[in-house]
Amino acid sequence: MSKIVITGTSRGIGFEMVKIFAEQGHEVLALSRNNEPVKKLSLDQVNALAFDITNVSEIESVGKWIADRWDSKVDILINNAGTLLNKPFAESTMEDFSEVYKVNVIGVAELTRQLLPFMNTGGHVVNVSSMGGIQGSMKFPGLAAYSSSKGALITLTELLAEEYKENGPAFNVLALGAVQTEMLEEAFPGYEAPVSAEKMASYIANFSQNGQQFYNGKIMQVSNSTP
């Protein structure tokens, strides 16, 4: 039984992963600004905390919770929380870019930094990025802030894997193609993605438990459609 921390759990892929891990009998700490959806599931061994990844004091409180409730141990950290801005570059402000980077990069870096003391050599940090952050992949107008932040997350993952390669944990990043989530629907109304949130959640859940045996510092392109 593993102790698993997941961010962005109020809906979509994160919400589905909580259910998958709970079904498998793992202990889960679900972090999201809105913790009500997970709380309503009333799942054994699942704790849902209201959490803002851009708030340093709230990130620190997560570390204190783990120290108190989980005896300072985390096996898997899945940085799934993200925000997507679809806006023409000419209309995008410094504040727009700052908000996207705070959620998609800076908050991820700080939460990871706070939880690393609780993780050992066999641990696994999985960062959820996007095909939009892959150099040479298809790019879309309006996603300058989002895709560039996901590219930064990919590079951050590679750097942390190198820095912690001696004593762990392992760091890997999944660059996802389009997945049918509420966030995608809000940014691209009417678009139908080829993969459901449930299927992607199942893939990520499995990779998070086994991928560190084979990979470290790797970018896995998880897409059957995006070149």
Backbone bond lengths (Angstrom), bond angles and torsions (degrees), N, CA, C in turn:
res aa  C-N    CA-C-N  psi(-1)  N-CA   C-N-CA  omega(-1)  CA-C   N-CA-C  phi
1 M - - - 1.459 - - 1.528 109.83 -
2 S 1.306 116.45 124.10 1.464 121.20 -176.88 1.520 111.20 -101.44
3 K 1.333 114.51 158.92 1.453 121.78 173.30 1.525 107.07 -104.63
4 I 1.339 115.63 117.49 1.459 121.52 -168.64 1.526 110.54 -124.17
5 V 1.323 116.78 128.41 1.464 122.91 175.90 1.526 108.32 -106.76
6 I 1.323 115.87 129.03 1.466 121.34 179.70 1.521 108.72 -129.38
7 T 1.322 116.87 133.64 1.459 120.50 174.29 1.532 109.64 -102.54
8 G 1.330 114.83 159.67 1.469 119.95 178.70 1.516 112.15 67.45
9 T 1.341 116.04 55.13 1.463 119.86 -171.15 1.528 114.53 -107.03
10 S 1.315 118.01 7.32 1.464 118.92 -175.51 1.526 112.65 -77.20
11 R 1.340 116.76 -17.39 1.463 120.31 -178.43 1.518 109.55 -164.79
12 G 1.322 115.79 177.31 1.460 121.27 173.08 1.520 114.57 60.09
13 I 1.333 115.43 -141.95 1.461 122.50 -174.91 1.528 111.67 -60.47
14 G 1.314 117.81 -44.17 1.456 121.24 -178.66 1.510 112.46 -61.56
15 F 1.315 117.09 -43.23 1.468 122.47 178.78 1.519 110.69 -61.69
16 E 1.322 116.78 -42.67 1.465 121.21 179.96 1.524 111.21 -67.91
17 M 1.318 117.51 -35.77 1.468 119.95 178.85 1.516 111.57 -65.40
18 V 1.316 116.98 -37.75 1.466 120.04 177.77 1.520 109.89 -56.37
19 K 1.324 117.26 -45.98 1.463 121.45 -179.06 1.522 111.63 -65.23
20 I 1.321 116.95 -39.70 1.468 121.30 -179.71 1.526 111.15 -63.91
21 F 1.331 116.26 -49.51 1.462 119.91 -178.75 1.530 111.73 -65.07
22 A 1.327 116.51 -38.50 1.463 120.21 179.04 1.522 110.40 -63.38
23 E 1.324 116.20 -40.44 1.463 121.28 179.18 1.523 110.83 -62.44
24 Q 1.343 115.82 -32.14 1.460 121.00 179.90 1.524 112.37 -81.73
25 G 1.325 117.12 -6.27 1.458 120.62 176.42 1.510 115.95 92.54
26 H 1.331 117.59 10.92 1.463 120.57 -179.48 1.527 111.22 -82.74
27 E 1.323 115.34 159.92 1.464 121.02 172.50 1.526 107.93 -88.52
28 V 1.315 116.26 131.68 1.463 120.88 -174.81 1.525 110.31 -127.14
29 L 1.334 115.29 134.20 1.461 121.47 169.06 1.520 106.34 -109.91
30 A 1.327 115.56 109.98 1.463 122.03 -176.53 1.526 109.33 -97.99
31 L 1.327 115.96 121.44 1.457 121.86 -176.09 1.524 110.92 -114.89
32 S 1.318 115.86 125.72 1.458 120.24 179.09 1.522 108.80 -164.06
33 R 1.322 116.52 154.34 1.465 119.06 177.37 1.524 110.83 -59.26
34 N 1.311 116.09 -36.71 1.463 121.17 177.19 1.529 108.34 -110.65
35 N 1.319 116.52 105.46 1.461 119.61 -177.25 1.528 113.19 -93.31
36 E 1.324 117.90 -0.54 1.458 121.27 -176.38 1.533 114.04 -64.08
37 P 1.361 119.56 -42.87 1.473 118.54 -179.49 1.527 113.44 -56.73
38 V 1.332 117.22 -42.11 1.467 119.89 179.53 1.517 110.73 -72.70
39 K 1.323 117.93 -39.22 1.464 120.80 179.04 1.525 110.76 -60.22
40 K 1.313 117.01 -37.36 1.463 121.34 -178.69 1.530 112.43 -67.17
41 L 1.329 117.07 -19.75 1.460 120.09 177.43 1.526 111.42 -69.88
42 S 1.335 116.39 -24.89 1.474 122.36 179.66 1.530 111.67 50.93
43 L 1.318 115.88 51.19 1.461 121.37 -177.86 1.527 111.13 -91.23
44 D 1.308 115.50 136.33 1.460 120.11 176.16 1.529 109.35 -64.09
45 Q 1.316 115.76 142.88 1.469 122.78 175.90 1.525 113.58 67.26
46 V 1.333 116.95 16.71 1.462 121.18 175.31 1.522 109.01 -118.06
47 N 1.320 115.84 125.39 1.463 121.91 174.35 1.515 108.95 -114.08
48 A 1.325 116.59 132.47 1.460 121.74 -178.59 1.525 109.41 -116.26
49 L 1.322 116.24 119.92 1.452 121.38 179.29 1.521 110.59 -112.28
50 A 1.333 116.53 135.74 1.464 120.91 171.62 1.529 106.83 -70.30
51 F 1.331 116.23 128.20 1.468 119.45 -165.82 1.524 110.44 -153.92
52 D 1.323 115.87 130.57 1.462 122.65 176.35 1.524 107.71 -110.73
53 I 1.322 116.44 112.92 1.462 120.84 -175.15 1.530 113.05 -68.20
54 T 1.327 117.38 -10.40 1.467 120.37 177.70 1.530 111.88 -94.34
55 N 1.337 116.80 1.10 1.464 121.64 -176.87 1.530 109.65 -107.24
56 V 1.313 116.99 112.51 1.462 121.53 -175.03 1.521 112.21 -61.44
57 S 1.324 117.54 -41.72 1.464 119.89 -178.61 1.521 111.21 -64.59
58 E 1.333 117.75 -34.38 1.458 120.37 178.34 1.529 111.09 -72.65
59 I 1.326 116.54 -33.44 1.469 119.91 174.40 1.522 109.70 -64.82
60 E 1.319 117.35 -42.95 1.460 121.28 178.21 1.520 111.21 -62.66
61 S 1.335 116.87 -35.35 1.466 120.26 -179.55 1.524 111.25 -66.89
62 V 1.328 116.82 -29.23 1.465 120.38 176.13 1.527 109.58 -65.13
63 G 1.317 116.15 -43.37 1.462 120.03 177.25 1.515 111.69 -59.88
64 K 1.319 116.75 -41.64 1.470 120.71 178.96 1.525 110.40 -65.83
65 W 1.322 116.98 -38.87 1.469 120.81 179.18 1.528 110.18 -61.63
66 I 1.332 116.14 -44.36 1.471 120.80 -179.66 1.525 110.84 -65.01
67 A 1.316 116.57 -40.88 1.462 120.43 178.89 1.524 110.96 -62.29
68 D 1.316 116.15 -39.41 1.463 120.85 -176.92 1.526 113.44 -80.48
69 R 1.333 116.44 -40.61 1.471 120.60 -169.83 1.526 113.86 -100.65
70 W 1.318 117.08 -27.27 1.465 120.53 -176.63 1.528 112.38 -115.42
71 D 1.304 116.92 18.04 1.472 120.67 179.08 1.523 112.23 53.27
72 S 1.333 115.16 39.27 1.473 121.64 175.14 1.526 112.97 58.65
73 K 1.327 116.10 44.41 1.462 119.34 179.10 1.517 111.52 -135.63
74 V 1.340 116.02 131.01 1.459 123.22 172.16 1.522 107.33 -133.71
75 D 1.331 116.42 130.72 1.464 120.43 178.64 1.522 112.07 -93.99
76 I 1.326 115.46 -39.52 1.468 120.26 -175.88 1.526 109.62 -137.23
77 L 1.315 116.05 133.33 1.465 122.77 172.18 1.516 108.14 -119.61
78 I 1.320 116.67 120.50 1.468 121.47 177.80 1.521 108.31 -111.92
79 N 1.325 116.02 106.45 1.464 121.88 178.50 1.531 108.65 -84.73
80 N 1.330 114.29 86.22 1.458 121.76 -174.87 1.529 113.41 -100.02
81 A 1.333 117.44 -21.29 1.459 120.49 -177.12 1.528 110.82 -60.91
82 G 1.311 115.36 140.45 1.461 119.31 178.97 1.512 110.50 -164.26
83 T 1.318 115.28 161.96 1.453 120.26 175.63 1.515 108.67 -130.93
84 L 1.320 116.21 143.60 1.463 121.69 -176.28 1.522 109.43 -121.06
85 L 1.324 115.98 122.68 1.458 122.01 177.50 1.519 109.09 -111.98
86 N 1.320 117.13 121.05 1.467 122.61 175.43 1.530 107.10 -109.92
87 K 1.336 115.17 99.40 1.460 120.15 -173.26 1.525 109.48 -154.22
88 P 1.318 118.98 134.32 1.472 120.07 179.01 1.525 111.20 -53.60
89 F 1.315 116.57 140.26 1.461 120.60 -177.13 1.527 111.39 -57.78
90 A 1.327 117.57 -39.12 1.462 121.27 -178.24 1.524 112.41 -62.46
91 E 1.320 116.28 -22.77 1.469 120.83 -179.35 1.527 112.06 -101.14
92 S 1.317 117.32 -5.41 1.461 120.92 -177.52 1.522 110.36 -81.21
93 T 1.314 116.22 128.99 1.459 121.56 -177.63 1.533 110.93 -95.35
94 M 1.314 114.80 171.05 1.457 120.16 174.48 1.527 110.31 -60.69
95 E 1.327 116.34 -36.17 1.465 120.60 178.55 1.527 110.69 -65.45
96 D 1.343 117.04 -38.61 1.467 120.33 177.65 1.524 110.64 -59.47
97 F 1.333 115.72 -49.80 1.465 119.98 -179.63 1.532 110.67 -62.96
98 S 1.329 116.04 -41.40 1.456 120.15 -178.42 1.522 111.40 -61.97
99 E 1.326 117.25 -43.33 1.463 120.61 -178.89 1.526 111.36 -64.99
100 V 1.321 116.93 -41.05 1.462 120.29 179.59 1.520 110.52 -65.93
101 Y 1.316 117.21 -44.44 1.463 120.48 -178.78 1.530 112.26 -69.27
102 K 1.330 117.16 -32.08 1.464 119.94 177.40 1.525 111.18 -61.25
103 V 1.325 116.44 -42.13 1.458 120.75 -178.69 1.523 111.33 -78.52
104 N 1.324 116.87 -47.43 1.468 121.21 -169.89 1.523 115.10 -84.13
105 V 1.331 117.15 -19.30 1.472 119.30 -176.66 1.534 112.24 -130.26
106 I 1.321 116.78 -59.25 1.465 120.51 -171.26 1.527 111.10 -66.75
107 G 1.331 116.97 -44.99 1.459 120.16 178.79 1.517 111.85 -64.56
108 V 1.318 116.24 -38.70 1.469 121.06 177.29 1.529 109.81 -61.78
109 A 1.323 116.29 -44.97 1.466 120.40 -179.71 1.526 111.03 -61.51
110 E 1.333 116.93 -43.52 1.463 119.71 -176.80 1.528 112.15 -71.25
111 L 1.330 117.52 -41.84 1.466 119.37 177.50 1.525 110.17 -62.18
112 T 1.313 116.54 -43.01 1.466 120.51 178.63 1.514 110.81 -61.16
113 R 1.312 116.70 -43.41 1.469 121.48 -180.00 1.531 110.82 -60.85
114 Q 1.325 115.72 -40.76 1.465 119.85 -178.25 1.532 112.28 -70.21
115 L 1.337 116.89 -30.85 1.464 119.64 -175.42 1.526 114.08 -94.56
116 L 1.309 118.62 -13.88 1.462 121.04 -178.66 1.530 114.08 -56.81
117 P 1.333 119.65 -36.37 1.472 118.81 178.38 1.528 113.45 -62.24
118 F 1.327 117.21 -16.89 1.469 121.35 -179.48 1.527 112.83 -93.93
119 M 1.333 117.05 -1.25 1.461 120.64 -174.55 1.529 110.62 -112.02
120 N 1.325 116.18 144.60 1.461 120.07 -178.50 1.524 111.78 -111.02
121 T 1.316 115.81 -168.95 1.465 121.17 -175.44 1.516 113.06 -58.23
122 G 1.317 117.33 -35.50 1.461 120.17 -178.45 1.509 114.40 -85.22
123 G 1.329 117.22 1.88 1.457 120.64 -178.39 1.523 112.78 -73.12
124 H 1.325 115.65 167.81 1.461 120.14 -176.97 1.524 109.83 -143.59
125 V 1.314 115.92 124.83 1.467 122.28 172.50 1.524 107.62 -106.05
126 V 1.320 115.86 120.12 1.466 121.41 179.92 1.524 108.34 -113.21
127 N 1.309 116.14 117.58 1.462 121.55 177.23 1.527 109.57 -99.77
128 V 1.315 115.83 131.27 1.459 120.68 -178.37 1.522 109.14 -96.60
129 S 1.331 115.14 110.53 1.462 121.94 179.81 1.523 109.14 -111.20
130 S 1.308 116.01 -155.38 1.462 121.27 -174.52 1.526 110.44 -143.83
131 M 1.327 115.85 152.67 1.466 120.04 173.09 1.520 110.81 -58.90
132 G 1.325 116.38 -24.94 1.463 120.38 177.74 1.514 112.90 -63.89
133 G 1.333 117.15 -20.03 1.462 120.95 179.14 1.511 113.70 -92.70
134 I 1.332 116.80 -0.97 1.468 121.70 179.73 1.523 110.20 -86.27
135 Q 1.317 116.87 125.01 1.464 119.96 177.68 1.521 109.91 -62.09
136 G 1.318 116.04 132.39 1.458 120.85 178.54 1.515 114.01 90.32
137 S 1.329 118.10 -9.87 1.464 119.91 177.96 1.528 109.49 -79.63
138 M 1.309 115.84 167.58 1.454 120.79 178.96 1.523 109.97 -62.86
139 K 1.309 116.64 134.40 1.464 122.28 178.83 1.530 109.87 -113.91
140 F 1.344 115.38 154.42 1.459 120.85 -175.95 1.522 110.84 -127.28
141 P 1.332 117.63 136.83 1.468 120.79 177.12 1.525 110.78 -58.15
142 G 1.318 116.18 143.95 1.452 120.63 177.40 1.509 114.56 94.41
143 L 1.336 116.82 -8.71 1.457 119.75 -175.50 1.535 112.95 -111.36
144 A 1.325 116.81 28.10 1.469 120.39 -177.20 1.526 111.72 -58.91
145 A 1.313 117.20 -47.76 1.465 120.32 -178.60 1.525 110.54 -69.04
146 Y 1.320 116.75 -47.32 1.465 121.00 -176.05 1.527 111.68 -63.88
147 S 1.318 117.30 -55.19 1.461 120.01 -174.54 1.521 112.34 -66.57
148 S 1.326 117.38 -36.91 1.466 118.72 178.83 1.526 110.56 -67.88
149 S 1.342 117.60 -34.60 1.464 120.09 177.51 1.524 110.53 -67.40
150 K 1.327 116.85 -36.29 1.469 120.21 179.09 1.527 110.66 -71.19
151 G 1.328 116.88 -29.71 1.459 120.31 172.63 1.517 111.23 -66.52
152 A 1.331 116.02 -39.32 1.461 120.64 177.53 1.529 110.87 -64.42
153 L 1.329 116.92 -37.86 1.463 120.84 178.93 1.526 111.10 -64.68
154 I 1.311 116.69 -36.71 1.460 120.97 177.37 1.532 110.40 -62.39
155 T 1.321 116.32 -47.86 1.466 120.22 179.91 1.521 111.53 -64.74
156 L 1.332 117.31 -39.65 1.461 121.48 176.90 1.528 110.45 -57.86
157 T 1.316 116.52 -42.96 1.463 121.08 -179.84 1.519 111.00 -60.73
158 E 1.326 116.73 -45.30 1.464 120.61 179.69 1.527 111.02 -61.49
159 L 1.317 116.49 -41.00 1.460 120.82 -179.14 1.525 112.18 -66.39
160 L 1.325 116.30 -41.83 1.467 119.36 -179.54 1.532 111.24 -68.96
161 A 1.326 116.48 -35.89 1.466 119.56 176.57 1.520 110.67 -59.96
162 E 1.311 116.68 -40.30 1.461 121.39 179.17 1.523 110.65 -68.69
163 E 1.319 116.29 -42.38 1.463 120.56 -175.81 1.528 112.49 -68.50
164 Y 1.331 116.80 -30.98 1.469 120.63 -175.48 1.529 113.06 -111.52
165 K 1.322 117.44 17.89 1.459 120.07 -173.77 1.522 113.58 -66.86
166 E 1.318 118.23 -23.28 1.463 120.45 -177.88 1.528 112.31 -75.26
167 N 1.326 116.72 -44.25 1.461 120.47 -174.16 1.521 114.29 -119.22
168 G 1.328 117.09 2.12 1.451 120.78 177.46 1.512 112.28 77.69
169 P 1.311 115.86 178.93 1.469 127.93 1.95 1.526 112.38 -76.11
170 A 1.342 115.55 178.79 1.461 120.30 174.05 1.525 109.27 -82.28
171 F 1.331 115.51 148.58 1.467 121.79 177.70 1.523 109.06 -124.43
172 N 1.306 116.56 126.26 1.465 120.95 174.17 1.518 109.57 -137.69
173 V 1.332 115.40 158.08 1.458 119.85 -178.03 1.529 109.65 -129.89
174 L 1.313 114.94 135.79 1.461 121.86 178.77 1.531 108.88 -106.43
175 A 1.323 115.99 117.97 1.466 121.45 177.66 1.529 107.61 -94.08
176 L 1.314 116.12 102.36 1.456 120.71 -174.20 1.521 112.33 -85.30
177 G 1.321 115.33 143.80 1.450 120.78 167.81 1.519 108.43 -80.80
178 A 1.319 117.29 -165.82 1.460 120.95 -177.73 1.525 110.89 -66.47
179 V 1.333 115.41 131.03 1.461 122.70 177.51 1.521 107.88 -126.57
180 Q 1.321 116.85 138.86 1.455 120.46 -176.83 1.528 110.76 -75.53
181 T 1.314 115.02 91.68 1.459 121.64 179.08 1.527 109.66 -126.13
182 E 1.327 115.30 168.33 1.461 120.01 177.38 1.530 111.11 -62.96
183 M 1.340 116.36 -36.69 1.464 119.86 -179.69 1.530 110.85 -63.25
184 L 1.326 116.14 -41.38 1.467 120.06 178.47 1.527 110.30 -65.18
185 E 1.322 116.46 -42.32 1.463 120.57 -179.26 1.524 111.17 -63.00
186 E 1.321 116.42 -37.76 1.470 119.93 179.43 1.524 111.55 -67.45
187 A 1.333 116.50 -38.21 1.465 120.65 -178.08 1.522 112.09 -80.42
188 F 1.348 116.70 -34.81 1.461 121.92 -178.17 1.531 109.79 -131.84
189 P 1.335 117.04 75.31 1.467 120.67 -177.39 1.531 111.82 -55.63
190 G 1.318 114.86 131.22 1.465 119.78 176.51 1.513 114.86 91.45
191 Y 1.334 117.71 -14.71 1.464 119.89 -179.66 1.525 109.88 -75.64
192 E 1.323 117.06 136.88 1.458 121.48 178.45 1.522 109.82 -112.46
193 A 1.315 116.05 115.79 1.465 121.71 -179.69 1.523 110.27 -80.13
194 P 1.338 116.66 154.73 1.466 120.32 -177.62 1.520 114.61 -78.56
195 V 1.333 118.01 -11.30 1.467 121.54 -175.71 1.530 109.42 -126.21
196 S 1.319 116.78 136.20 1.462 121.46 178.97 1.526 110.30 -82.74
197 A 1.321 115.38 159.92 1.462 120.56 177.15 1.527 110.84 -61.83
198 E 1.327 116.68 -36.81 1.456 121.04 -179.25 1.527 111.38 -63.59
199 K 1.325 117.23 -44.89 1.462 120.39 -179.07 1.525 111.51 -66.25
200 M 1.323 116.82 -41.74 1.453 119.18 179.28 1.525 111.06 -67.74
201 A 1.322 116.60 -37.45 1.462 120.28 177.84 1.523 110.78 -61.36
202 S 1.313 116.50 -40.32 1.462 120.97 179.01 1.526 110.63 -63.56
203 Y 1.330 116.72 -41.70 1.468 120.78 179.34 1.530 110.52 -63.82
204 I 1.330 116.79 -47.48 1.464 120.54 -177.45 1.527 111.07 -65.23
205 A 1.337 115.99 -40.14 1.467 120.07 178.97 1.524 110.54 -59.85
206 N 1.309 117.01 -43.98 1.461 121.12 179.46 1.531 110.99 -67.16
207 F 1.331 116.61 -44.46 1.471 120.29 -179.81 1.518 111.27 -62.56
208 S 1.316 117.03 -39.43 1.467 120.17 -177.53 1.525 112.00 -63.94
209 Q 1.327 116.46 -28.63 1.465 120.64 -178.51 1.527 113.36 -89.07
210 N 1.320 116.86 -20.76 1.465 119.67 -173.65 1.529 115.32 -126.06
211 G 1.321 117.22 -21.55 1.458 120.87 -173.26 1.508 114.93 -62.01
212 Q 1.341 117.41 -30.65 1.468 120.42 -177.75 1.517 112.72 -68.08
213 Q 1.340 117.18 -15.15 1.465 120.12 177.29 1.528 111.72 -73.58
214 F 1.331 115.55 -19.85 1.463 120.05 -174.68 1.524 113.96 -121.54
215 Y 1.330 116.99 -23.07 1.464 120.37 -171.94 1.526 111.60 -132.51
216 N 1.334 114.51 149.43 1.461 121.63 169.30 1.525 107.71 -154.40
217 G 1.317 115.21 127.56 1.456 119.98 -178.73 1.508 113.60 73.91
218 K 1.322 116.38 23.27 1.463 120.62 -175.03 1.531 111.72 -103.83
219 I 1.329 114.43 150.09 1.464 122.83 175.55 1.516 107.33 -105.07
220 M 1.310 116.71 114.99 1.450 121.08 179.56 1.528 108.45 -102.73
221 Q 1.319 116.38 118.77 1.459 120.64 179.08 1.531 108.78 -86.16
222 V 1.324 115.99 110.21 1.460 122.03 -174.48 1.524 108.16 -106.22
223 S 1.330 115.19 81.22 1.455 119.77 -175.29 1.521 109.22 -158.51
224 N 1.319 116.03 136.17 1.465 119.81 176.69 1.521 112.27 -108.13
225 S 1.353 114.70 9.38 1.466 116.96 -176.69 1.524 114.73 -137.56
226 T 1.339 117.59 -32.40 1.453 119.63 -174.78 1.525 111.65 -84.00
227 P 1.333 118.37 120.43 1.473 120.06 -179.91 1.532 112.27 -71.68
